Amino acid sequence: MGNAYILWIYEDAIRHATLNEDAKASYCKAVGEAVLKVCLEPDRELSPSGIKPVPYAGILQSNSNDVCLAGKQHSTWQQVYLWAGNCLTPLYDLTEERLRDAKCLVEDELKRRRHRSAEQDAPPNGGPATRLGNSAATEGPPSVN
């Protein structure tokens, strides 16, 4: 198993790709080159903690951050990302405020799923609920021997 690269591409960088076949061919080549650059041969820049790879690349002379690398994970790992602040950010890089936002999103989704599950389990048209378990079982308390 290899690494998985998590990327995003801004729509405004590629919106003209389908104007004609020449444009499509140019964009396909440029997007492919930008993806390869970001993932395999990134530029390097000096940061306060040393030299680091540049996690973005431009397409066809437009913005320099058209294709952005959100992270690189081994394909067997699990990682959570949040789309916030116009970028995809790994959980460990989120601010406290963004973590609280993520928590609210997860809690809202869990409530939505519980509600949907309750609706699916409800009897149709207000009729009796479907009985689960052994249909041959009798009602009432068990007999005493």
Phi and psi in degrees as a GROMACS rama.xvg file:
@    title "Ramachandran Plot"
@    xaxis  label "Phi"
@    yaxis  label "Psi"
@TYPE xy
-104.621  -165.544  GLY-2
-86.5275  152.324  ASN-3
-112.865  130.433  ALA-4
-101.64  124.412  TYR-5
-101.036  117.516  ILE-6
-128.972  164.026  LEU-7
-138.408  153.359  TRP-8
-125.025  128.621  ILE-9
-71.62  133.641  TYR-10
-59.5164  -39.6298  GLU-11
-66.1209  -15.2935  ASP-12
-80.7898  -20.4697  ALA-13
-124.504  4.95191  ILE-14
-61.9559  -22.5097  ARG-15
-96.6847  9.88954  HIS-16
-64.8745  -24.0883  ALA-17
-104.036  16.675  THR-18
-60.3047  -43.2685  LEU-19
-160.31  175.032  ASN-20
-64.5897  -35.8109  GLU-21
-64.9336  -43.9295  ASP-22
-62.5511  -44.2876  ALA-23
-59.6104  -44.9114  LYS-24
-63.5842  -42.4302  ALA-25
-63.0815  -44.349  SER-26
-67.3087  -41.0979  TYR-27
-57.9934  -45.8476  CYS-28
-64.6681  -46.8845  LYS-29
-65.6558  -42.0024  ALA-30
-64.9466  -44.5288  VAL-31
-59.3801  -43.6874  GLY-32
-64.4718  -40.7004  GLU-33
-65.6367  -41.0734  ALA-34
-62.5118  -47.4798  VAL-35
-61.7177  -40.4731  LEU-36
-62.1296  -50.1929  LYS-37
-63.5536  -41.6534  VAL-38
-82.0771  -43.0276  CYS-39
-111.259  -30.6595  LEU-40
-135.674  57.5672  GLU-41
-68.6887  151.446  PRO-42
-64.6951  164.599  ASP-43
-119.955  146.789  ARG-44
-138.941  154.278  GLU-45
-83.4805  128.906  LEU-46
-123.918  170.344  SER-47
-57.3333  -26.3182  PRO-48
-99.3657  10.8348  SER-49
121.917  -168.199  GLY-50
-82.8881  129.081  ILE-51
-129.964  154.223  LYS-52
-69.5999  144.96  PRO-53
-80.9421  121.029  VAL-54
-88.6298  28.7668  PRO-55
-154.197  161.286  TYR-56
-151.481  154.923  ALA-57
-93.5587  163.37  GLY-58
-122.831  126.975  ILE-59
48.7325  51.873  LEU-60
64.349  20.308  GLN-61
-96.0726  -149.046  SER-62
-57.2916  151.473  ASN-63
-77.4818  -9.97712  SER-64
-115.706  37.6438  ASN-65
-66.0176  -40.9343  ASP-66
-113.277  122.698  VAL-67
-124.372  138.012  CYS-68
-91.0587  120.465  LEU-69
-87.3033  -29.2339  ALA-70
172.157  168.155  GLY-71
-129.439  124.537  LYS-72
-129.343  149.463  GLN-73
-67.6654  143.784  HIS-74
-65.2579  -11.1898  SER-75
-100.044  -2.85124  THR-76
-83.2822  162.483  TRP-77
-114.963  138.118  GLN-78
-147.917  141.685  GLN-79
-105.821  135.783  VAL-80
-124.431  152.436  TYR-81
-127.792  130.301  LEU-82
-81.3777  109.254  TRP-83
-153.233  141.776  ALA-84
64.241  33.0752  GLY-85
67.3992  26.2306  ASN-86
-155.844  161.84  CYS-87
-93.9301  118.081  LEU-88
-121.844  132.289  THR-89
-65.5705  149.898  PRO-90
-51.5899  -41.9511  LEU-91
-69.3374  -14.3937  TYR-92
-99.9425  1.00402  ASP-93
-76.0098  145.155  LEU-94
-73.1394  167.954  THR-95
-56.8119  -42.1012  GLU-96
-62.3601  -45.1476  GLU-97
-66.7806  -33.9174  ARG-98
-64.3911  -39.8962  LEU-99
-64.7396  -39.8277  ARG-100
-60.165  -44.3864  ASP-101
-63.0918  -40.8892  ALA-102
-61.0193  -43.8834  LYS-103
-62.4458  -41.9135  CYS-104
-61.383  -43.3471  LEU-105
-66.8806  -44.2529  VAL-106
-61.8332  -41.7192  GLU-107
-63.1293  -40.6658  ASP-108
-66.1881  -40.3813  GLU-109
-62.9312  -41.9802  LEU-110
-61.7453  -43.5394  LYS-111
-60.6972  -42.1818  ARG-112
-69.1688  -39.5132  ARG-113
-63.2472  -41.8713  ARG-114
-63.2687  -44.6285  HIS-115
-63.8317  -40.0244  ARG-116
-64.7818  -40.7485  SER-117
-64.7951  -38.4592  ALA-118
-65.1596  -38.7036  GLU-119
-69.6589  -30.3982  GLN-120
-83.7397  -12.8613  ASP-121
-69.346  146.981  ALA-122
-67.3017  144.923  PRO-123
-69.5679  140.28  PRO-124
52.4106  32.1784  ASN-125
72.7393  9.29506  GLY-126
-76.0107  -175.941  GLY-127
-67.9252  146.223  PRO-128
-69.2476  150.503  ALA-129
-70.6069  130.998  THR-130
-79.7421  133.582  ARG-131
-97.6485  158.76  LEU-132
93.7116  -154.038  GLY-133
-74.7669  114.126  ASN-134
-72.4185  -14.6343  SER-135
-87.2587  -7.64394  ALA-136
-67.8506  144.065  ALA-137
-94.1294  156.67  THR-138
-81.7116  160.953  GLU-139
100.551  174.606  GLY-140
-71.7115  155.683  PRO-141
-67.4085  150.65  PRO-142
-74.7184  152.292  SER-143
-104.558  131.81  VAL-144
